[in-house]
Every structure is written in C-alpha cells, then in structure tokens.
Amino acid sequence: MNILRFSDLCAQGRVAGKRVFIRADLNVPQDAAGRITEDTRIRASVPCIRMALDAGAAVMVTSHLGRPTEGQLRPEDSLAPVAARLAELLGRPVPLKQDWVGGVDVKRGDVVLLENCRVNNGEKKNDPELARKMAALCDIFVHDAFGTAHRAEASTYGIAQFAPVACAGPLLAAEIDAITKALAHPRRPLVAIVAGSKVSTKLSILQSLASKVDQLIVGGGIANTFMLAAGLPIGKSLAEPALLDDARAVIAAMKARGAEVPIPTDVVTAKTFAADAPATTKQAADVAADDLILDIGPQTARRLADQLKAAGTIVWNGPVGVFEFDAFAHGTETIARAIADSPAFSIAGGGDTLAAIAKYGIEGQIGYISTGGGAFLEVLEGKTLPAFEILQQRAAG
C-alpha cells in the first residue's frame, strides 16, 4: 500500500520546527470515578508522540473518548485523565487545551493534548469547514489511530484531505503492514478463525474470507449455526436458524476451492449458562434437547490445533467458547496456545480475542495484535478503510 510514513519524514529531517497534529486513539476504559482501568491504547500512542518530539516538532495530539454529544463537553467526556497518564508515560507536562479549533499555542519541543475531538460540531459528519480549520493548525497531519480508520470523520479523513502533508503514524503503518502480510500476500495455508455469538454480525466477513482462506474455523454461536446447517443437533444453544442457507453457502464455497469449514465433532455442554454449571463433554451427534453448547470438545480442539500448527498465516477474531468460565475455556486456550506455538505469521484482533490473549499470557507469541475492533473486522470483510483511502490519495499526489 503506497502511503507516506511519518517515520520516513522524521528520518529525512522534514519534521524539525514543524507543527505536527497527531490523531491518536486514546479511548480508554474508566471506572465510575473517572480513573483509567486499562491504558494499552495510551501506551501504544507514545512511540509516535516521542518520534515527533525527538524530531523537533511542536506536537498536538487529539482523540475521541466515549460517546459525547457534539457541542457539549461533560466532565466524563474530558481527556483530563488521559493527559495525566500521558504526562506520566512521557515524563513531561502534557497540558490539556479546550476550544482549540480556532488556534493552538504550542512551542517546538512541546506537546499538548487537544480536548475530545468528538465534542466539536461537525466531527462525525466530516464537516469540511471544521476539517479545514483543523488542517490549518498544522504543517503535518499524522493518522495513528487504526481503531478509527473505518470512520470518515473530520479528525480522521477531512483533515487528511486539507493538511499540507498527511501521513501514517507508526501504529497505523504497522497495522497496514500486518494486514497486507496476512491477507494480500499470505504464506499458505491461510487459516482464519472467526468466532462470536451471531452469524448475522459476521456473515459478510465469512463470505469474503471463503474466497481467500484455506481453512475457515468458526466458533461460539457461529459454530452452532454451522453445526445446525450440517444436520447436527444443538439443543437449546444460541444459533440463527434463518441463516442456515447462508452457512451452507459458505461451506459450499470453501468446498468448491478444495478448502473446508471444520465442523466440531465433540463439544462441551451444560444445562445452564453459568460459571458453576457442570460441564459435560459429548460427541456432537449426542447433544440433548436441553443442552447448551458452551465450548468445543478436546477432540475438536486437538484437530484444530494441529491445523494451526501447520499453517503459514493465521487470522484470529474471536474465542471458540465461553472462555470467561474456566469449565468452558479449554477450547479457546488450546487454540490460543496452538497459535502461539505455530511458526505461522499470526494477526489477532477484537476485544474478546485480546482478552483471551491476555488471559493466557501469549502476547509476545502473536505476530501482530491489532488495536482496532471495528476497523479490523471491516478489513477482514474486504472493505477499503477511509483512512487508508485518503492517505493513498495524498501519497499519489
């Protein structure tokens, strides 16, 4: 993908003395008292900010936080806790600026955080007047927020249209490289794991991947629908009977290419959805009418693990069972450890997937962990993300 990279601009000495506007993703969870409970996104934004400061720029950073109403800044929507955490990580003051669209005072070698960009009127609709005002604040716009790359908003798309220079920050560039490696130029076999509660939310992803991958592993409620499509009983498990024809079409598309959708041969069931519910392993054909399927069985897990260890590239989105309950976590743990042990290049994304990676402590054994949930899914769906589109346009001329 032909885009301008901020790291290249820095290496070429084109950043010193410039006003650099970084769109980061600092949308972190907070408790009721406003304390940050998990700061991965803030820590992930630091390399780009340091890169700009080290290059001698005057640095402005902004992000959205939560779902504010445009034109109204409530205390819970403020980036103040983020500014404090960023100051700790950078070891320097990070002043928080409000009402910044009309102008920002920042000196070379300093960094300021611009208050929640989604409070600005016209942000969500990518208002061109707002975008032009943002672009006028800087010499260089740096998009480093992959989590927003699927949204064409004023601070992600519009500013990139109008800024003198528009480029990708190191986080966004790494996402582009990993996605290209996994989907555009994969080492075969290419195996995708797509799991979740409903086929309907990921049907277009499954259809898109069915034309690309060598094995399409489905899990969770999605697997239940595919089991039903294959003629297996699923008891009272979560499924979408209205989408059986769609599931069969995905299976047929894979089969026509000599590929497959592995259907579970054994499962772990319970009578109720609860952490302390007794777990029973049984053959897939033996699921009773009052059973809930909450995990794949050990036989299926071993078979899938063998496939993953022989893969060339793995794309992972979603746990294959209710891994939050220890009795139903074996399948997801087996899959996770197989991916970690595989020589394949692996890319993983999605909130539940990241939670599973953290639970099993395999962060260092995954090739690339994507920071963007919705953006990651849209890439799997085969869509061109607005952020990639505009950066390519700007790089082309």
N, C-alpha and C positions, 0 to 999 in steps of 0.2 A: 504494500500500500504506500503510495507516494505522498508523504506528508512532511512538513517541516518540523524538526525536533528541536526543542528548547536546548537540549544538551549540545547539539551541534552549534547553535547560536553562541552559547557560552564558550565553547571550545574555540570558536572563530573570533572571539573578542568583540562580539557585536552587541553585548548587553551592558557593558560598563557605562554608568551615567544615565541609563535609560529608565523610564518609568514602566515597570512590569506589573501587569494585572493578572493574577492567578485565580482561576475559578477552581476551587478545591471542593472536595466532598467531605464536609465536617459534620454531617448529620448523624450525631451520636446519640445513643440512648441515655436518658437521665431518670433519676428517681423523682419521687414527689417533691423532694426538697430542692430539686434542680441540680443535684450532684451527678456528674458523669459516671455511668456504671460500666462503660466499656469504651476504650479510646483508640481502637485499632485504626479507624479512619483518620484520626488526628495524627497518629504516629506515621501513617502512610503518606501524609501530605508533607511531612517535614523535609524529605530529600529535595523536593522541588523548591521549597522556600529557601533552604540553605544554598542550593545551587545558584539561585538568583542573588542572594546576599553576597555570596563568595565572588560572584562575577561583578560586583559593584553596582547593583541596581537599586533603585528606590522601589520598594516592593509593597504592593497592595494585594490582599487576599480576601476573597469573599466565598460564601457558601450559603446554602439554604439550611434551615433547621426546622424540623417538624412541618406542620401544615398551616402556616399563618394566613390570615386574611390580608389581602393586599391593602395597603394604606393604613394598617393598624399594627403597631408593634406592642404586643402584650409582653409582660415580664418573662413568661415561659417560652417566648419565641426568640429571646435575645441570645446572641452568641457570646455573652459575657463569660459564662463558664468555660467556653471553648478558648476564648482569648487567654484566660488564666492558665489553662492547661498547655496551650501552645507556648506561652511565655516560659513555663517550666521546662518544656522539651527543648526549646531553642536557647535557653539560658540568657534571655534578654527581654526587655519590656515589649509587649505587643498591645499598643493602645487600640481600643475599640472605637470606631468612628460611626456616628449616626448621620443621617441626612447627607449622604456622601455623593449622590449622583451629580450634584452641581459642581463639585470640586473636592479634591483631597490634598491636604498638605502633608507630604512625606519626603524626607531627605534621602539622598543617596546613602546606602548602607543601613537604612532603617526599614522596618516592616510595620504595617498597620493592618488590622483586621476590619473589614467593612461589614457593618451590621447586616443581618439576614436579608439576602438579596430578594427573597420572595415576598418581602413586605413592600417592595417597590411596585407602584401601579404600572401594569403592563408587562410585568415579568413573564407570567405564564403564557400570555398570548404572543410573546415575542414582538412587542410593540417597537416599530423601527425608530421612533423618536427616543425612547428610552435606550435602545441599543446604541444609537449614535452618541448619546451623552456618555454612556459607559466607555465607548471606544475612544472618545475624546480625552479620557482620563489617562490614557497610556500610549506608550510607543510600541509595546509588545504585549499581545494577549496570549496567555498560556492556559490551555484547557488541560486540567489534570484531574478531572472528576468523571471517571468512567461510569460511576453509578448514575450520572445524569446524561450520559451520552446518547440515550434514546429519546431525549426530550429536546425539542427545538424551542428554547426559551431565550429571553433577551440576554441573559448572562452566560449562555452556553453556545448559542447559534448566532444571534443577532450581532453581538459584539465581535464575533469572529469574522463576520461579513465586513464590518466597517473599520476595525482596528488597522493601523498601518502595517503591522505584522501579526499573523495568527499562527500558532504552533501547538504541538502536543507536548505536555509535560512528561516527565519520566514514568509516572504511574500509568497515564493513558497510553504512552508509547509501548510500555511493557505488555499491556492488555492487547494492543493491536498485534504485537509480535507473537504472543502466545496463541491468540485466536487464529492467526494466519497459519502458524505452525500446526495447530491441531485440526483445522478444518480445510484450509486451502491447499496445504502441502503436507498431508499427514503421512507418517510412516505406517504401513499396513501390518497386520489388520487394525482397522479403526473400530474401536468399541465405544458405544455410548450407553450411559446409564441414565435413564430418565424415570424419576420416581416422584410420587406425590399423591394427593388424595383423589384428584379427578383427572380423567382423560380430557374432559372438555377444556380445561385450562392449558393443556399442553398438546392438544391434538395437532395443531399446525406445526409444532416442533417435531412431533413424532413423524408426521408426513414428510417434512423436509429432510429429516435425518434418514428416513427409509430409503432415500435415493443416494445417500452418501456412505453410510456405515456398513461394516461387515457383520457386526452383531449389535442388536439393539436390546439391551436389558431393561425391562420395565419392572417397577417395584411399587410397593404401597397399594393404594386404592386403584391405581392404574393397572397394576398386575392382576388385581381381582377381575377387572373388566375383560382383560385379555384371557384370563382363565375361563371366564364365562363364555367368551367367544369361541374358545377351543372345546367347549362342551363339558367342562368340569364344574362340579358343584362348588359353591362358595358360601353356602349357609346364609347368614344374615350380615355378611361382610359388606362394607362400603363398595359400591360399584355403580356404573351407569349403563343399565340395560339398553337405553335408547341409542347408545353409541357402539353397539356390538358390530354393526356393519362396517363402521369406520375402523374398528380394531382389526377386523378380518381383512380389510383392505390394506392396512399397514403390514400385516403378516404376509399377505399375498405379494405385496410389492417387494418385500425383503426376499421372499422365496424365489421370485422371478429372477432375482440377481444372484441367486446361489447363496444368499445370506439368511440369517434367522433371527426370530424373536424367541429366546429360550423361555418356555413356559415352566413354572415351578412344578416339580414332581412331588415335593413334600412341603408341608407348611407347619407353622406353629399357631395353634388356635387357643381361644379362651371363650368362656361363656359370657363374660362381661368385659367392657373396656375399662380396665383399672390396673394400676401398677402391681397390686397384690393378687390379681386374678391368677388362678392356677393355669400354667401353660401346658399344653398337650401337643406333642409332635405326631403328625399323622400323614399318610400318603394323601396327595391332592385329591385323589378319587374318593377318599373316605370322609371328606368334610361333611359334618352333620348339619341338619337344617337350622339348628340353634347355635352354630359355631360362628365366631368372628375370627377371620384370618388376620393375625397381627404381625407376622414375620414369615420369611421364607424358612424352610427346614434346612437342617445341616447337610443333607444330601445335595440339595439345590445349591446351597451356599458353596460347597466344595467344588461343584461343577463350574459355577460361575467364576470362582476364584482361579481355577485352572485356566479358564479362557482369558481372564485379565492378566495373569502372569505371562501369557503367550502373546499379548497384544503389542502392537507397535505404538499406538496412540490411544489414550483413554480420555473421554469427555464425561464428567460426572456431575449430575444435577439431581440430588435428592437421595435420602436414605431409603432402604428397601423394606424397612419395618418400623414399628413404633419403638425406636431406639432409646427414647426417653425412659421407657420402662425396661429395667435390666433383664427381665424374663423374656423380652421380645427384641433384644438388641443384638443377639448373636449373628444374625444375617448381615446387618449393617456393619458390625465390627469385622466380620470375615471379609466382606467386600472391601472395606477401608484398608485393612492390613494387606490384602492382596494387591491393591493399587499401590500402596506404599512400597511393597516388595518387588513390584513389576519393573523391568527395565524400560517400560514404555514411557513416552512423554505423556504426562497427565495434566489436565486442566480441570479445575473444580470450581463450581460457583453455586450461589444460592444460600440463603440464610441457614436452612436446616443442614445443608451439606457442610457448611463452615462449622456449625455446632458439633457435628459428628467428627470432623477432623480434629477439632479442639479436644473433644471428649477422649479420643484415642491417642492424642499426642503425636500425630503424624505430619504436622505442618511442614517439617523440614524434608519430608519424603514425597511431597506432591510437587510436580514440575512447576505449576503455576496456580495460585489461588486467586480467583477473580473477586474483585471488591464490589462488583455491580450485580445486583439481583435481576431487576427487570431488563437491564441492558444486556446482561449475559444471555438471558432467555431469548431476547429478540435476535441476537447474533445466531444462536442455535436454530432459530426459526428461519434463518436465511435472509433476514432484513438487513438493509444498509442503514446504519445508525446515522442520524442527522449530524452528530459531531464529526464522524469520520468523513461524511459527505462534504461538509463545508471546509474542513481542513485540507481535503484533497483538492477542492476547487481553488483555494487560496494558494496551495503549493504549485498548482498548474499555471498560475498566472494572474 
